[in-house]
Amino acid sequence: MREKKFRAGFVTLLGRPNVGKSSLLNKALGDKVTMVSPTPQTTRKPVRGILTTQDAQIVFVDTPGLHQPKHALGEYMMDKVRRSLEDVDCICLVLDAVRLEGGAEEDLLWEVLEGITVPLVVALNKIDLLEEDLSEVLKKLERWQQLSSREIIPVSAKEGRRVEELLQAVISHLPEGPPLYPEDMFTDQTERFMAEECIREKIFVLARDEVPHSTAVMVEEFQHPEEYPHRENVYIRATVYVERPGQKAILIGDKGGFIKDVGVQARKELEKLLGYPVYLELWVKVRKNWRKSPVELRRFGYDKDR
């Protein structure tokens, strides 16, 4: 029987690109629910990850990195960031210990946070990469110290250092109440969506320059043995869309080598996720300037009204 002071609520992870929000979420959950790569602006849609402990349930909302949009896709991403700050119980602002805020990026953060009244907890991530003394870095964050509801908590998402302390700080701001989701649920994302994100992640990891940012992945067919008893594996047919013919050639690679590598890596991860052998079929097609087209964005699921 539960104690009366069980807490549950929504917590938005906020920060600029590549500060480690997704890595922090995956480490906290012990499961991979959102894609991670060294390339900025990997996350495009808010992703919910659910952590249930003995005395609390945190529903994290991982958001795209804050940036000045350059096309319709960027505008969609920033719209989703702002909306994710509405009707939440706490905001966890993630900062990069080796790449502190400053200039236009810090101004954008303050602009987005203007008028926010919910509690704010600051996570100073990547302390494992620090070369200078941590106390000196914390002195540079006095502005954020004044805004935060609690002290700034230095963490390492990579090593898991002080992540539990961060979680307890977040939980202290959640309202008392029953769990919002079943206790064995770690995300509300569909398997089809997670397959699309997995494929896109491998492209971000393997490709370079502008190619990853120009890609969109759409699962055209998804057959799971639990729905199709005749199948012994999960069949996934997906299309990777790019904006230019040259990008298509790069993604396909010499004799199809590049897209084959993407498929091999994605398949291995999807088999762990789905618990079945996976047959993954990938195609590459051109959809000219899709990131600038509201019609194409809606087609790929980047719809502001959703």
N, C-alpha and C positions, 0 to 999 in steps of 0.2 A: 504494500500500500504506500502511495506517495506521501511525502511530507507536504504540508499545506503551502510552503513557500516555493513551489515549482514555478519557474519563470520561462516565458516563451515570447519571442518577438522577432521582428525583421531588422537586419543590420546591413546597411549598404557599405560595400568596400569602394572607396573613392581614392583617386590619385591620378597622376599623369601617366603616360605610356611607359611600360617597362619598369615599373617600380616593384613588381613582384606581387601584385594583388592576387592573380590566379594561382601562383605558386603557394602563397600563404593560405589560400582557401583549400587547395588540395592537401597541404600538410595538416591543416586543422582537422579535415575530415578523415584523413587516412585513406581516401579514395580519390581517384582522378575524375573530376566532374567538369573541368574546363581546360581548354587547350593552353599550352605554354610553349613559348619559343623566345629566343633572344631578340627577335624582331619587334620593334614597337608597333602598337595598334593591332595586336593579334586578336584581342577580344573585340567583337563587333556588337554582340547582343548581350543584354543582361542575362546572367546565368545564376540560377538559384542552387545553393548547396545547403543541405540540412544536417546539422550536427545535434544529436540528442544525447545528453548525458543523464546521470541519475537525478539531477535536480534542475535541468534546464534544456530548452531546445532553441538553438539559434538558427534562424533562416537567413543565411548570407545571400546577398545579391551582388555578384561580381559584375562590375561595369566596365565599358570601354575606357581607355585612358583619355584623360582630358587633353584636348588639343584644339587649335583653331582649324575648323573644317575648310577643306579646299574643294569639296565637291558634295553632291547630294548625299552620298554615303556617309561622309563625315558629319553632315548636318543631322542625319538620322541618328548617328552614334551619340552626338552631344545632346540631342533631344532626349534620348533614352537615359543618359546620365542624369539630367535634370529631373526627369520624372521619377527616377529611382530614389531620389531624396525626399519624395513626398510620401507621407503616411508610413514612415519607418520609425522604429523606436530608438535607434542609435546609428551613428555614422562612424565608421572606422576609416580614418584618413591614413593612407599608407604613403610614407615618404621614403626616399632612397638615401641611405646614410652616406653614400659615396658620390651622390649627385644631387646636392641639396637644392631646394627650390630657389628661385630667384628671377628677377625681371618679369617678362611677359607671362611666363608659366605660373609664377606665384600670384601675379595679379589675376589671372584667370581662375585660379583656385579660390581666391578670396571673393571674386565676383560670384562664382557658383554657390559659395557658402553664405553669401550675404542674406540675412534674414532668417537663416536656419536657427530654429530654437531647440531642436532635439539634442541630446547629449552627443558629444564628439570625443572619441578616443583616438589618439595618434599612435600609430605603429611606425617606428623608425626601423625599416627593414635593411637587410644586407650588411649587418654589423660584422659578419664573418669576413667581409672584404675590406674592412677599415684598416688604413695604415696609420692614421693619427689617433690620438687618445679619444675615447668615447666622450669623456667629460667635455672636451673642447668642442666636439660636434654639437653636443646638447646645448651649449651656450649660444650657438648660432641659431637655435630654434626658439628663442625666447618669445617671439611673436606667436608661434603656434602654442607654446606653453600657456599663454594667457587665454587662448581660445578654447583649449582642451578642457573637458570636464574632469579629467584625471591627468596624472603625470604622463609625459611621453614615454612609451614603453619600447626600448630597443629590442628588436627580434631578429632572428635569422630564419627565414622560411626554408632555406636550403637545409640547415642543420636541425631545425626544430627548436632552437634556443629561445626560451622565454615565451613561446607561443601559448603555453598553458596560462601564464600570467596575463597575457593579452586577452585570452578567452574569458577569464574570470572578471577582468575589468569590463568587458562588453556585457557579460551576463548581469552584472550589478545594475545595469541601466534598463534591463528588460522588465516589463510588467509581470506581475504574478498572474498565472493562468495556466490552463492545460496545454498540452502539445497541440500545435497547429497542423501537424502532419503525422502519419503513422511512424512509430518509433524506428522501424527498420528501413525507412525511406531516406536516401541520401541526396536525391535530386528530384526535381519535378520535370526534368527534360525527357523527351521521348528518345527511344533508342535510335530512331531515324535521324533526329537532330544530332545526337552524339556521334553517329557515324559520319555525318557531314563534317562536323567539327574535327573529328579525328583525321579525316583525309586532308582537310585544309591545314591542320597543324603540321602534317608531314611535309606539305608543300612549303610552309613557312620555314621549316627546319632545313630542308634540302635545297631550296631555290634561293636566289639572291636578288638584290636590287629591287626593282619595282614589281617584278613578276608576282611574288606572293600577294601583294596588296591588290593586284588586278584580278585575282581569282575569286570565283564564287563556286560553291559545290552544291549540287542538288541531287539527292537520292531519288532516282526515278522509280526504282522497284526495290522492295524490301520484303523478303519472305523468310519468316522465322518458323522453325520446326513446330513450335507450340501452336501456330496458326495453320501451318501446312504440314500435316502429319507425314506426308509422303517424303518430305525432305529430311536428310540426315545432317544438313548443314544450313547455315544462314546464307541466303543468296542476296547479295546487294549489287545493284547496278546503279552507278552514279556517273554524273557528267560534271566535269570541271570546266567552267566557263572562264575565258580570258577576254581581254579587250582588243587585242591585235593579233594578226597572223604570226608575227614574229614571236610573240609570247607562246603561242600554241606550239610552234616548232621547238622552243626551249623546253616546254613541259613534256612534250613527247620524247625528245632526246634522240640521240643516234640509235637507229634501229629500235626505237621504243624503250630504250634503256632507262630514261629518267622516270617516266610514268610507271614503269615496272617497279622501280625502287620505291616509289611512293606507295604503290599498291602492296608491296611486300611488308613494309613497315606498318602501314595502316591495318592490314589484315591481322598481323600478330597482336597488335593492341586491341583490336576489336574482338578477337577470340578470347582474350582475357576478360574483357568487359561483358561479352554476351554469354560466355560459358559454352560455346559451341564452335565447331570448325566453321570457317567463313570462306565463302567463294565470292571474291570481290572483282567486279568487272568495271573498269574505268574508261571513260571516253573524254576527249578534250574537244571543245567547240569554241568558236569565236562569237561573242556578243558585243559588238562595237560600243565602246564608251558606256558600258552598263552602269558604272558608278555615278554617272552624271544624269541618268534618266530615272525620274520618279516611277515611271511605268515598269522599267526593268527591276528597280529596287523592290517594288511590291511583289513582282514575280518571284524574286529570290527570298521573300519573307522579311525584307527590311521595310516594314510598313509602320509609320509613326503612330497609326491609329490602333495597332495591335498591342 
